[in-house]
Amino acid sequence: MLLLILLLTGGFFGLRAVEDRDFRAGVSALETKDWAAAEQSFDRALAVQPAFVRVHDVQATALRGEARFRQGKNEAALADF
């Protein structure tokens, strides 16, 4: 049982680290006005499916909406807002 718990939490934290890395990359891309890279980074962060609630889910969606809006992708941006 303990082994199962360790495997599950290790997997969760590993996925969370990937999500956090992509989220930070998206924020960095927004700061440099690289809208396409920001959108792609937030897409990757939102694609991670950990067993628990994603830490940056709502924030990543809103920031992806900003990146899409800045690229003129108004319909897609509206869906994120």
C-alpha positions as a printed NumPy array, in Angstrom:
array([[  0.   ,   0.   ,   0.   ],
       [  2.789,   2.416,   0.912],
       [  4.508,   1.704,  -2.411],
       [  1.288,   2.528,  -4.258],
       [  0.944,   5.845,  -2.389],
       [  4.555,   6.751,  -3.141],
       [  4.123,   5.927,  -6.822],
       [  0.913,   7.944,  -7.079],
       [  2.236,  11.041,  -5.323],
       [  5.537,  10.87 ,  -7.184],
       [  3.637,  10.776, -10.434],
       [  1.45 ,  13.693,  -9.374],
       [  4.377,  15.859,  -8.358],
       [  6.224,  14.956, -11.545],
       [  3.246,  16.085, -13.63 ],
       [  2.885,  19.211, -11.53 ],
       [  6.538,  20.083, -12.187],
       [  5.928,  19.798, -15.945],
       [  2.804,  21.947, -15.637],
       [  4.669,  24.573, -13.584],
       [  7.541,  24.638, -16.079],
       [  5.182,  25.206, -19.002],
       [  3.18 ,  27.784, -17.046],
       [  6.345,  29.765, -16.223],
       [  7.448,  29.522, -19.868],
       [  4.074,  30.962, -20.902],
       [  4.359,  33.88 , -18.485],
       [  7.897,  34.552, -19.704],
       [  6.728,  34.5  , -23.334],
       [  3.945,  36.975, -22.493],
       [  6.499,  39.302, -20.916],
       [  8.545,  39.277, -24.122],
       [  5.392,  39.61 , -26.254],
       [  5.945,  36.256, -27.94 ],
       [  2.219,  35.568, -28.129],
       [  2.439,  32.334, -30.126],
       [  4.982,  30.805, -27.729],
       [  2.854,  31.897, -24.764],
       [ -0.23 ,  30.236, -26.232],
       [  1.684,  27.008, -26.88 ],
       [  3.161,  26.97 , -23.366],
       [ -0.226,  27.477, -21.737],
       [ -1.707,  24.785, -23.993],
       [  0.951,  22.361, -22.728],
       [  0.38 ,  23.384, -19.093],
       [ -3.365,  22.859, -19.456],
       [ -2.904,  19.471, -21.157],
       [ -1.284,  17.932, -18.063],
       [ -3.825,  15.747, -16.265],
       [ -2.721,  15.167, -12.665],
       [ -4.972,  13.274, -10.273],
       [ -5.811,  16.432,  -8.335],
       [ -6.873,  19.983,  -9.249],
       [ -4.322,  21.787, -11.384],
       [ -2.644,  24.652,  -9.589],
       [ -2.595,  27.113, -12.468],
       [ -5.637,  25.939, -14.442],
       [ -7.751,  29.099, -14.218],
       [ -4.813,  31.472, -14.458],
       [ -3.26 ,  29.62 , -17.417],
       [ -6.579,  29.68 , -19.269],
       [ -6.969,  33.44 , -18.785],
       [ -3.365,  34.14 , -19.807],
       [ -3.734,  31.894, -22.847],
       [ -6.789,  33.997, -23.7  ],
       [ -4.631,  37.117, -23.551],
       [ -2.032,  35.529, -25.844],
       [ -4.743,  34.529, -28.308],
       [ -6.32 ,  38.   , -28.18 ],
       [ -2.946,  39.629, -28.911],
       [ -2.652,  37.409, -32.006],
       [ -6.085,  38.457, -33.227],
       [ -7.659,  35.085, -32.373],
       [-10.694,  36.76 , -30.837],
       [-13.088,  33.781, -30.925],
       [-10.571,  31.505, -29.201],
       [ -9.692,  34.243, -26.698],
       [-13.363,  34.711, -25.803],
       [-13.658,  31.005, -25.068],
       [-10.802,  31.331, -22.563],
       [-12.302,  34.37 , -20.853]])
